[in-house]
Amino acid sequence: MKDRLDGHTLLIGLMADPIRHSLSPTMHNSAFAKLGLNYAYLVFEIDNEKLTGAVDAIRTLEMRGSNVSMPNKQKVLPLLDKLDPAAELIGAVNTIVNDHGVLTGYTTDGIGFMQSLANAGLDIRGEKMTLAGAGGAGTAIGIQAALDGVKEISIFNRHDQTWKNAQRMTATINQKTDCHAVLFEITEQNVFKQEIASSMIYCDATGVGMKPLEDKTLVSDPAWFRKDMIVYDTVYAPRVTKLMTVAHAAGVKHVFNGLEMMLEQGAAAFNLWTGAKMPVDYIRKLLF
């Protein structure tokens, strides 16, 4: 690393809060070193209040770009110069690319989610999904899944500040894709159970299960799951979440945390910044 960094090194960031647990610096810096690319990737604890100044710093410091995670994926939109069509449709950004002071927002979360399933030999096209959470990651997953051919999505969300986004996401899926989406409040437990029971895949795209909610899960009863379905938790710290424990207790064959999704969304962002292909197999061995 010492020999690789010099006065021409370009900086890439990750702006979120909390974020010190992230594996992204290990992933990207290891990939840069493996390919001999002159970049450095650092994390910055940035919440909504600090976001405007942080985005300005991308231009001021002539950074190559940045990843953006919770709670900034939607708040960052008006601070950018351009949006990739997919990011505009999804209404969230997780990757910023700086081209000589012009900041363009992209979203790679949904791509990473679908690719992670493909890597495991799983195809959910034509099937039904139940999705919990309509924040930045949940919206990207839901809309990308719909664009890729998922037939039906039941979306569950809290009736809080994210409810309007959940409504917009549902309308976008129904108007812009061939998928049919229905929105429910997460408090409708009987409906929640029924929708999971009729789905091929249940995906939790909330922060439940991640610090400081490591001991929490939206589904605590193994009887809600079938052995032949997929249970996917986008959280990857801890590696085995409470939801995953419940799914394992139910005998579910295909249980995922967010590591593979994180790897694949990172690979897509890596390519946007560098034009190079991330050595995914090499990085997978380092992370997993």
SERO-4910 file (N, C-alpha, C, O; in steps of 0.05 Angstrom, whole numbers):
BEGIN
 pado doro    nc1    nc2    nc3   cac1   cac2   cac3    cc1    cc2    cc3    oc1    oc2    oc3
  Met    A     17    -24      0      0      0      0     17     25      0     11     45    -14
  Lys    A     40     25     15     57     48     17     69     55    -10     70     79    -17
  Asp    A     77     35    -25     90     40    -51     69     49    -71     77     62    -91
  Arg    A     44     43    -67     23     49    -87     13     78    -84      5     90   -104
  Leu    A     13     89    -60      2    116    -56     23    137    -59     46    134    -50
  Asp    A     16    158    -74     35    180    -79     19    206    -83     -4    207    -76
  Gly    A     32    225    -94     20    251    -98     -2    252   -119    -16    272   -122
  His    A     -5    230   -133    -26    228   -154    -50    211   -146    -68    206   -162
  Thr    A    -49    201   -121    -70    183   -112    -97    198   -112    -99    220   -102
  Leu    A   -118    185   -122   -145    196   -122   -161    184    -99   -160    160    -94
  Leu    A   -175    201    -85   -190    192    -61   -219    186    -68   -232    200    -84
  Ile    A   -229    164    -57   -257    156    -59   -267    152    -30   -253    141    -14
  Gly    A   -291    161    -24   -302    159      3   -326    141      6   -337    131    -14
  Leu    A   -334    138     30   -360    126     37   -372    143     59   -360    146     81
  Met    A   -395    154     54   -408    173     72   -434    161     84   -453    157     69
  Ala    A   -434    156    109   -457    144    123   -453    146    153   -432    154    162
  Asp    A   -474    139    167   -473    139    197   -494    121    208   -518    126    204
  Pro    A   -486     99    222   -459     91    229   -445     78    205   -458     68    187
  Ile    A   -418     77    206   -404     66    183   -377     53    189   -365     41    172
  Arg    A   -368     55    214   -341     44    220   -340     14    218   -318      2    216
  His    A   -363      0    217   -364    -29    215   -360    -38    186   -357    -62    180
  Ser    A   -360    -19    167   -362    -26    138   -338    -43    129   -315    -38    137
  Leu    A   -343    -62    111   -322    -77     98   -314    -65     71   -296    -75     58
  Ser    A   -328    -43     63   -322    -31     37   -293    -22     34   -281    -25     13
  Pro    A   -280     -9     55   -252     -1     52   -234    -25     46   -216    -23     29
  Thr    A   -238    -47     61   -222    -71     56   -226    -81     27   -207    -88     13
  Met    A   -251    -82     19   -258    -91     -8   -245    -74    -30   -231    -85    -47
  His    A   -249    -48    -29   -240    -31    -51   -209    -27    -50   -196    -29    -71
  Asn    A   -198    -23    -26   -169    -19    -25   -154    -44    -33   -132    -42    -45
  Ser    A   -165    -67    -26   -152    -92    -34   -153    -96    -64   -134   -105    -76
  Ala    A   -176    -88    -76   -179    -90   -105   -160    -70   -119   -148    -77   -139
  Phe    A   -158    -46   -108   -139    -26   -120   -111    -37   -120    -97    -36   -140
  Ala    A   -103    -48    -97    -76    -59    -94    -71    -82   -113    -50    -84   -125
  Lys    A    -91   -100   -115    -88   -123   -132    -84   -115   -161    -68   -128   -175
  Leu    A    -98    -94   -170    -96    -85   -198    -75    -63   -202    -71    -55   -225
  Gly    A    -63    -54   -180    -43    -33   -183    -54     -6   -190    -42     10   -204
  Leu    A    -79      0   -181    -92     25   -187    -87     46   -165    -86     39   -141
  Asn    A    -83     70   -173    -74     91   -154    -98    106   -142   -103    129   -147
  Tyr    A   -113     91   -125   -136    102   -111   -134     94    -82   -121     75    -75
  Ala    A   -148    110    -65   -151    103    -37   -180    107    -28   -192    126    -37
  Tyr    A   -190     89    -12   -219     89     -4   -220     92     26   -209     75     41
  Leu    A   -234    113     36   -236    118     64   -266    123     72   -282    132     56
  Val    A   -272    116     97   -299    121    107   -301    147    123   -281    155    136
  Phe    A   -324    160    121   -329    185    136   -357    183    149   -376    177    135
  Glu    A   -358    188    175   -383    187    189   -399    213    183   -394    234    195
  Ile    A   -418    210    164   -433    233    154   -462    227    157   -472    207    146
  Asp    A   -477    244    171   -506    241    173   -519    263    155   -505    277    141
  Asn    A   -545    265    156   -559    285    139   -550    314    144   -548    329    125
  Glu    A   -543    321    169   -536    348    176   -509    356    163   -505    379    156
  Lys    A   -491    336    160   -464    341    149   -463    336    119   -442    342    107
  Leu    A   -484    326    108   -483    316     80   -476    337     60   -460    332     42
  Thr    A   -489    361     61   -484    382     42   -454    389     40   -443    391     19
  Gly    A   -442    393     64   -414    400     64   -396    377     54   -376    382     41
  Ala    A   -404    353     60   -389    330     51   -389    327     21   -369    321      8
  Val    A   -413    331      9   -415    330    -20   -399    353    -33   -386    349    -54
  Asp    A   -400    376    -22   -384    398    -32   -354    391    -31   -339    399    -49
  Ala    A   -346    376    -11   -318    368     -8   -309    350    -30   -285    349    -37
  Ile    A   -327    334    -42   -320    317    -64   -309    334    -87   -289    327    -99
  Arg    A   -322    356    -92   -313    375   -113   -287    389   -104   -268    390   -119
  Thr    A   -288    400    -80   -266    417    -70   -240    401    -69   -219    411    -77
  Leu    A   -241    376    -60   -217    359    -57   -211    343    -82   -192    328    -83
  Glu    A   -228    347   -103   -225    333   -128   -223    303   -124   -207    289   -136
  Met    A   -241    293   -106   -244    265   -102   -255    252   -127   -269    265   -143
  Arg    A   -249    227   -132   -261    213   -155   -290    207   -151   -305    204   -170
  Gly    A   -298    205   -126   -326    200   -120   -330    189    -92   -312    191    -75
  Ser    A   -354    178    -87   -359    167    -60   -383    148    -62   -400    150    -79
  Asn    A   -383    129    -44   -407    114    -38   -423    129    -17   -412    145     -2
  Val    A   -449    124    -17   -467    137      2   -485    115     13   -496     99     -2
  Ser    A   -488    114     40   -505     94     52   -523    108     72   -525    132     73
  Met    A   -538     92     88   -557    103    107   -544    123    125   -522    119    134
  Pro    A   -557    146    130   -584    153    123   -585    173     99   -604    190     98
  Asn    A   -566    171     81   -562    192     61   -570    186     32   -567    203     15
  Lys    A   -580    162     27   -583    153     -1   -604    169    -16   -602    172    -40
  Gln    A   -624    179     -2   -644    196    -15   -639    225    -11   -645    242    -29
  Lys    A   -629    233     12   -623    261     18   -602    273     -1   -601    297     -4
  Val    A   -585    256    -12   -564    266    -29   -573    274    -57   -559    288    -71
  Leu    A   -597    266    -65   -606    270    -93   -604    299   -101   -593    305   -122
  Pro    A   -616    318    -86   -615    346    -96   -588    359    -95   -585    382   -105
  Leu    A   -568    346    -83   -541    357    -82   -524    350   -105   -501    359   -108
  Leu    A   -534    333   -123   -519    324   -146   -526    339   -171   -547    351   -173
  Asp    A   -509    337   -191   -513    351   -217   -531    334   -236   -547    345   -251
  Lys    A   -526    308   -235   -541    290   -254   -547    264   -240   -534    256   -220
  Leu    A   -567    250   -250   -574    224   -240   -575    204   -263   -585    210   -285
  Asp    A   -563    181   -259   -566    159   -278   -596    152   -280   -610    154   -260
  Pro    A   -606    144   -303   -635    138   -306   -645    118   -285   -667    122   -275
  Ala    A   -630     98   -278   -639     78   -258   -641     92   -231   -660     86   -216
  Ala    A   -622    108   -224   -622    122   -198   -646    141   -197   -658    145   -176
  Glu    A   -652    154   -219   -675    172   -220   -701    157   -216   -719    167   -202
  Leu    A   -703    134   -229   -727    117   -226   -730    107   -197   -752    107   -186
  Ile    A   -708     99   -186   -708     87   -159   -711    109   -138   -723    105   -117
  Gly    A   -700    133   -143   -701    155   -124   -682    152   -101   -687    162    -79
  Ala    A   -659    139   -107   -638    136    -86   -611    133   -100   -610    123   -123
  Val    A   -590    141    -86   -563    139    -97   -545    126    -77   -547    132    -53
  Asn    A   -528    108    -86   -508     97    -67   -480    101    -78   -460     94    -65
  Thr    A   -477    112   -102   -451    117   -114   -451    143   -128   -468    149   -144
  Ile    A   -431    159   -122   -427    185   -135   -401    184   -151   -380    175   -141
  Val    A   -402    194   -176   -378    195   -193   -373    225   -199   -391    239   -208
  Asn    A   -348    233   -195   -340    261   -200   -324    263   -225   -302    253   -227
  Asp    A   -336    274   -246   -323    279   -271   -316    309   -274   -333    324   -285
  His    A   -293    316   -265   -283    344   -267   -304    364   -255   -310    384   -267
  Gly    A   -314    357   -231   -332    375   -217   -361    370   -222   -378    382   -209
  Val    A   -368    353   -241   -396    345   -246   -401    319   -231   -389    298   -237
  Leu    A   -420    320   -212   -426    297   -196   -451    283   -206   -472    294   -209
  Thr    A   -447    257   -213   -469    241   -223   -475    219   -203   -457    205   -193
  Gly    A   -501    215   -197   -509    195   -178   -519    169   -192   -533    170   -211
  Tyr    A   -510    146   -181   -518    120   -191   -528    103   -168   -523    110   -144
  Thr    A   -542     82   -174   -550     63   -153   -542     35   -163   -549     27   -184
  Thr    A   -526     21   -146   -517     -6   -153   -528    -27   -134   -522    -51   -137
  Asp    A   -543    -19   -114   -553    -38    -93   -571    -59   -106   -567    -83   -100
  Gly    A   -590    -51   -123   -608    -71   -135   -593    -90   -153   -599   -114   -154
  Ile    A   -574    -79   -168   -557    -96   -185   -542   -117   -168   -541   -140   -175
  Gly    A   -531   -108   -146   -517   -126   -128   -534   -147   -116   -526   -170   -114
  Phe    A   -559   -140   -109   -578   -159    -98   -585   -181   -118   -583   -205   -112
  Met    A   -592   -173   -142   -600   -193   -162   -576   -210   -171   -579   -234   -175
  Gln    A   -552   -198   -173   -529   -214   -180   -521   -234   -159   -512   -255   -165
  Ser    A   -525   -226   -133   -519   -245   -111   -536   -270   -113   -526   -292   -107
  Leu    A   -561   -267   -120   -578   -290   -124   -569   -307   -148   -569   -332   -146
  Ala    A   -563   -293   -169   -553   -308   -193   -528   -323   -187   -524   -346   -197
  Asn    A   -510   -312   -171   -485   -325   -163   -491   -352   -149   -475   -371   -150
  Ala    A   -514   -353   -135   -521   -377   -120   -539   -396   -137   -549   -416   -127
  Gly    A   -542   -389   -163   -558   -405   -180   -588   -402   -176   -603   -420   -184
  Leu    A   -597   -380   -165   -625   -375   -159   -637   -355   -178   -624   -334   -184
  Asp    A   -661   -360   -188   -674   -343   -207   -702   -336   -196   -719   -354   -194
  Ile    A   -707   -311   -189   -733   -304   -178   -751   -290   -198   -772   -279   -191
  Arg    A   -743   -289   -223   -759   -278   -244   -785   -294   -247   -784   -318   -248
  Gly    A   -807   -280   -250   -833   -293   -252   -845   -302   -225   -866   -314   -224
  Glu    A   -831   -296   -203   -839   -304   -177   -849   -281   -160   -849   -258   -169
  Lys    A   -858   -287   -136   -867   -266   -117   -847   -261    -95   -835   -280    -84
  Met    A   -844   -236    -88   -826   -228    -67   -841   -213    -45   -859   -197    -52
  Thr    A   -835   -217    -20   -843   -200      2   -819   -184     11   -798   -196     17
  Leu    A   -822   -158     11   -799   -140     17   -806   -122     41   -826   -108     40
  Ala    A   -789   -122     61   -793   -105     84   -773    -82     82   -749    -86     80
  Gly    A   -783    -57     83   -766    -34     81   -767    -20     54   -762    -33     34
  Ala    A   -772      6     54   -773     21     29   -754     45     31   -761     67     21
  Gly    A   -732     42     45   -711     62     45   -694     60     19   -704     50     -1
  Gly    A   -670     70     20   -653     71     -3   -648     43    -14   -651     38    -38
  Ala    A   -639     24      3   -633     -3     -6   -658    -18    -14   -658    -31    -35
  Gly    A   -679    -16      2   -704    -30     -4   -716    -20    -31   -726    -37    -46
  Thr    A   -715      6    -36   -726     16    -61   -710      6    -84   -721     -2   -105
  Ala    A   -684      6    -82   -667     -3   -104   -672    -33   -109   -673    -41   -132
  Ile    A   -674    -49    -88   -679    -77    -91   -706    -82   -104   -708    -98   -123
  Gly    A   -727    -69    -94   -754    -73   -105   -756    -66   -134   -767    -81   -150
  Ile    A   -746    -42   -141   -749    -33   -169   -732    -49   -188   -740    -56   -210
  Gln    A   -707    -56   -179   -690    -72   -196   -702   -100   -201   -701   -110   -223
  Ala    A   -713   -111   -179   -725   -138   -181   -749   -137   -201   -752   -155   -217
  Ala    A   -764   -115   -199   -787   -112   -217   -777   -109   -246   -789   -121   -265
  Leu    A   -757    -92   -250   -746    -89   -277   -735   -115   -289   -736   -119   -313
  Asp    A   -724   -132   -271   -712   -156   -280   -732   -179   -284   -724   -201   -293
  Gly    A   -757   -175   -276   -777   -195   -283   -791   -208   -260   -806   -227   -264
  Val    A   -787   -199   -235   -803   -209   -213   -833   -202   -218   -839   -179   -225
  Lys    A   -850   -221   -214   -878   -218   -222   -895   -202   -202   -912   -186   -210
  Glu    A   -889   -205   -176   -906   -192   -155   -889   -186   -131   -872   -202   -123
  Ile    A   -893   -162   -119   -879   -154    -95   -898   -143    -75   -913   -124    -80
  Ser    A   -898   -155    -51   -913   -144    -28   -893   -129    -11   -874   -140      0
  Ile    A   -898   -103     -8   -879    -85      6   -891    -78     33   -914    -70     36
  Phe    A   -875    -81     54   -883    -74     81   -864    -53     92   -840    -55     90
  Asn    A   -877    -32    104   -861     -9    114   -876      4    137   -900      1    140
  Arg    A   -861     17    154   -873     32    175   -886     57    164   -878     69    144
  His    A   -908     65    178   -921     90    170   -908    114    184   -919    126    201
  Asp    A   -883    119    175   -867    141    186   -858    159    164   -872    162    144
  Gln    A   -835    171    167   -825    190    147   -818    177    121   -815    190    100
  Thr    A   -815    150    121   -808    136     96   -833    126     81   -831    114     60
  Trp    A   -857    131     93   -882    120     81   -887    132     53   -895    117     34
  Lys    A   -882    158     50   -886    170     23   -868    158      2   -876    154    -21
  Asn    A   -843    152     10   -825    139     -8   -835    111    -16   -833    102    -38
  Ala    A   -846     97      4   -857     70     -1   -880     72    -21   -883     55    -39
  Gln    A   -897     93    -18   -919     97    -37   -908    103    -65   -919     93    -85
  Arg    A   -888    120    -67   -876    127    -92   -864    103   -106   -866     98   -130
  Met    A   -850     86    -90   -837     62   -100   -858     43   -111   -855     32   -133
  Thr    A   -880     39    -96   -902     21   -105   -914     31   -131   -918     15   -150
  Ala    A   -919     57   -133   -930     69   -157   -911     66   -181   -920     60   -203
  Thr    A   -885     70   -176   -866     68   -197   -865     40   -209   -864     36   -233
  Ile    A   -865     20   -191   -865     -8   -200   -889    -14   -217   -887    -26   -238
  Asn    A   -912     -5   -208   -937    -11   -222   -939      4   -248   -952     -5   -267
  Gln    A   -928     28   -250   -930     44   -274   -908     40   -294   -912     43   -318
  Lys    A   -884     33   -284   -860     32   -302   -851      3   -308   -833      0   -324
  Thr    A   -862    -17   -295   -853    -44   -300   -878    -62   -304   -900    -54   -301
  Asp    A   -872    -88   -310   -894   -108   -313   -900   -122   -287   -917   -140   -286
  Cys    A   -887   -113   -265   -892   -125   -239   -915   -111   -225   -920    -88   -229
  His    A   -929   -127   -208   -951   -116   -192   -942   -113   -163   -934   -133   -151
  Ala    A   -943    -89   -152   -935    -84   -125   -958    -74   -108   -975    -59   -117
  Val    A   -958    -83    -82   -978    -75    -63   -964    -67    -37   -945    -80    -29
  Leu    A   -972    -44    -25   -960    -34     -2   -977    -39     23  -1001    -35     23
  Phe    A   -964    -48     44   -978    -54     70   -962    -41     93   -938    -36     90
  Glu    A   -976    -35    114   -962    -27    139   -950    -51    153   -963    -72    154
  Ile    A   -926    -48    163   -913    -70    176   -927    -79    201   -923   -102    211
  Thr    A   -945    -63    212   -960    -70    236   -982    -91    229   -993   -103    247
  Glu    A   -988    -95    203  -1009   -115    196   -996   -143    196   -990   -154    175
  Gln    A   -993   -153    220   -978   -178    223   -990   -202    210   -976   -219    198
  Asn    A  -1016   -205    210  -1029   -227    197  -1025   -227    167  -1020   -247    154
  Val    A  -1027   -203    156  -1023   -199    127   -993   -205    120   -987   -218    101
  Phe    A   -976   -195    137   -947   -199    134   -941   -229    132   -926   -238    115
  Lys    A   -952   -244    151   -948   -273    152   -958   -286    127   -945   -303    115
  Gln    A   -982   -278    118   -995   -290     94   -979   -285     69   -976   -302     52
  Glu    A   -969   -260     67   -954   -253     42   -927   -268     41   -919   -276     19
  Ile    A   -914   -271     63   -889   -286     64   -895   -315     56   -879   -327     41
  Ala    A   -917   -326     66   -924   -354     61   -928   -359     31   -923   -382     22
  Ser    A   -936   -339     16   -942   -343    -12   -919   -333    -30   -923   -330    -54
  Ser    A   -896   -327    -18   -874   -315    -33   -851   -336    -36   -847   -353    -20
  Met    A   -836   -333    -58   -812   -349    -62   -789   -338    -46   -772   -353    -36
  Ile    A   -789   -311    -42   -767   -299    -27   -778   -277     -8   -796   -262    -15
  Tyr    A   -766   -277     16   -771   -255     35   -745   -241     39   -724   -253     45
  Cys    A   -746   -214     34   -722   -198     37   -727   -176     58   -746   -161     56
  Asp    A   -709   -174     78   -710   -153     98   -689   -132     90   -665   -137     93
  Ala    A   -698   -109     81   -680    -87     73   -680    -64     93   -674    -42     86
  Thr    A   -688    -70    118   -688    -50    140   -662    -52    155   -644    -68    148
  Gly    A   -658    -35    175   -635    -36    191   -638    -54    216   -620    -55    233
  Val    A   -661    -67    218   -666    -85    241   -648   -109    239   -646   -122    218
  Gly    A   -633   -114    261   -613   -135    261   -585   -125    260   -566   -140    265
  Met    A   -582    -99    254   -557    -86    254   -554    -69    279   -574    -60    290
  Lys    A   -530    -64    288   -525    -47    311   -540    -21    309   -538     -8    289
  Pro    A   -555    -13    330   -557    -25    357   -580    -45    361   -590    -49    383
  Leu    A   -590    -56    339   -614    -74    340   -606   -103    333   -621   -117    321
  Glu    A   -582   -111    342   -572   -138    335   -590   -160    344   -591   -181    331
  Asp    A   -604   -156    366   -621   -178    377   -650   -176    368   -667   -190    379
  Lys    A   -655   -160    347   -683   -156    338   -687   -168    310   -668   -172    295
  Thr    A   -712   -175    304   -719   -185    277   -749   -180    273   -765   -181    292
  Leu    A   -757   -174    249   -785   -169    242   -801   -195    242   -825   -195    245
  Val    A   -787   -217    237   -800   -244    238   -786   -261    258   -762   -268    255
  Ser    A   -800   -268    280   -788   -283    302   -798   -312    303   -787   -328    319
  Asp    A   -818   -318    288   -830   -345    289   -821   -361    264   -828   -354    242
  Pro    A   -806   -383    268   -797   -400    246   -819   -411    229   -816   -417    206
  Ala    A   -843   -413    241   -866   -424    226   -875   -406    203   -890   -415    186
  Trp    A   -866   -381    202   -872   -363    180   -858   -371    154   -866   -363    133
  Phe    A   -837   -387    157   -820   -393    134   -824   -422    124   -832   -440    140
  Arg    A   -819   -427     98   -819   -454     87   -790   -461     80   -773   -444     75
  Lys    A   -785   -487     80   -758   -497     74   -749   -490     46   -725   -487     40
  Asp    A   -768   -489     27   -761   -485     -1   -760   -456    -10   -758   -451    -34
  Met    A   -762   -437      8   -761   -409      1   -734   -397      6   -715   -410     16
  Ile    A   -731   -372     -2   -706   -357      3   -711   -336     24   -731   -321     23
  Val    A   -693   -334     44   -694   -313     64   -668   -296     61   -646   -307     63
  Tyr    A   -671   -270     57   -649   -253     51   -649   -229     70   -668   -214     70
  Asp    A   -628   -226     86   -624   -203    103   -602   -186     92   -580   -196     89
  Thr    A   -607   -161     85   -587   -144     73   -565   -135     93   -545   -124     85
  Val    A   -570   -140    119   -550   -134    140   -527   -155    138   -532   -178    133
  Tyr    A   -502   -146    141   -480   -165    141   -462   -163    166   -443   -177    169
  Ala    A   -469   -145    184   -455   -142    210   -476   -140    232   -488   -119    235
  Pro    A   -480   -162    246   -465   -187    248   -469   -205    224   -489   -202    209
  Arg    A   -451   -224    220   -452   -242    197   -477   -259    198   -490   -265    178
  Val    A   -485   -268    222   -509   -283    226   -529   -266    242   -525   -262    266
  Thr    A   -549   -256    229   -568   -238    242   -590   -255    256   -592   -279    252
  Lys    A   -606   -241    272   -628   -254    285   -647   -266    265   -657   -289    269
  Leu    A   -653   -252    244   -671   -263    223   -659   -288    211   -674   -308    207
  Met    A   -634   -289    206   -621   -313    195   -624   -336    214   -628   -359    206
  Thr    A   -621   -331    240   -624   -352    260   -652   -364    259   -655   -388    262
  Val    A   -671   -347    257   -699   -356    255   -703   -373    230   -716   -394    230
  Ala    A   -692   -364    207   -694   -379    182   -681   -406    184   -691   -426    174
  His    A   -657   -407    196   -643   -432    199   -659   -451    217   -660   -475    211
  Ala    A   -672   -440    237   -689   -457    255   -713   -469    240   -723   -490    247
  Ala    A   -721   -455    219   -743   -465    202   -734   -485    181   -750   -496    167
  Gly    A   -708   -488    179   -697   -506    159   -695   -495    131   -694   -510    111
  Val    A   -696   -469    129   -695   -456    102   -668   -462     89   -647   -459    101
  Lys    A   -669   -471     64   -645   -479     50   -628   -456     41   -603   -457     44
  His    A   -640   -435     31   -625   -412     20   -629   -388     38   -649   -374     37
  Val    A   -609   -383     55   -609   -361     74   -585   -343     68   -562   -353     67
  Phe    A   -589   -317     65   -568   -299     58   -565   -276     78   -585   -267     89
  Asn    A   -541   -267     82   -537   -241     94   -529   -222     71   -530   -230     47
  Gly    A   -522   -197     77   -517   -178     56   -489   -177     44   -482   -159     29
  Leu    A   -472   -196     52   -444   -196     43   -441   -198     12   -427   -182      0
  Glu    A   -455   -217      0   -452   -221    -28   -464   -197    -44   -454   -189    -64
  Met    A   -486   -186    -33   -498   -162    -45   -478   -139    -43   -475   -124    -62
  Met    A   -466   -136    -20   -446   -115    -16   -423   -118    -35   -414    -98    -46
  Leu    A   -414   -142    -39   -392   -147    -58   -399   -140    -86   -384   -126   -100
  Glu    A   -423   -148    -95   -431   -143   -123   -438   -114   -128   -433   -104   -150
  Gln    A   -451   -101   -109   -456    -72   -113   -430    -57   -113   -427    -37   -127
  Gly    A   -411    -66    -97   -385    -53    -96   -370    -57   -122   -356    -38   -132
  Ala    A   -373    -80   -134   -359    -85   -160   -370    -67   -182   -355    -57   -198
  Ala    A   -396    -62   -181   -408    -44   -201   -399    -16   -197   -393     -2   -216
  Ala    A   -397     -7   -172   -387     20   -166   -357     23   -173   -349     43   -184
  Phe    A   -342      2   -167   -313      1   -174   -309      7   -204   -291     22   -211
  Asn    A   -325     -6   -220   -323     -2   -249   -331     26   -257   -318     37   -276
  Leu    A   -350     38   -244   -358     66   -251   -335     85   -245   -331    104   -260
  Trp    A   -321     81   -223   -299     99   -216   -274     95   -232   -261    114   -241
  Thr    A   -267     70   -237   -240     63   -248   -241     54   -277   -221     56   -291
  Gly    A   -264     45   -287   -266     33   -313   -255      5   -314   -255     -8   -335
  Ala    A   -246     -5   -291   -235    -32   -289   -255    -51   -276   -274    -43   -263
  Lys    A   -251    -77   -280   -268    -97   -268   -256   -106   -242   -233   -115   -241
  Met    A   -271   -105   -221   -262   -114   -195   -255   -144   -196   -271   -159   -207
  Pro    A   -233   -152   -184   -227   -181   -182   -244   -194   -160   -235   -199   -138
  Val    A   -269   -200   -168   -290   -208   -148   -282   -233   -133   -286   -235   -109
  Asp    A   -272   -253   -148   -265   -279   -134   -243   -275   -114   -244   -287    -92
  Tyr    A   -224   -258   -120   -202   -252   -101   -213   -238    -76   -206   -245    -54
  Ile    A   -231   -218    -80   -242   -203    -58   -260   -220    -41   -261   -217    -17
  Arg    A   -275   -238    -54   -293   -255    -39   -278   -272    -19   -287   -276      4
  Lys    A   -255   -282    -27   -239   -299     -9   -228   -283     15   -226   -293     37
  Leu    A   -222   -257     10   -213   -240     32   -235   -234     52   -230   -233     76
  Leu    A   -259   -229     42   -281   -220     59   -296   -243     73   -304   -240     96
  Phe    A   -299   -265     59   -316   -287     69   -300   -308     84   -311   -327     94
***
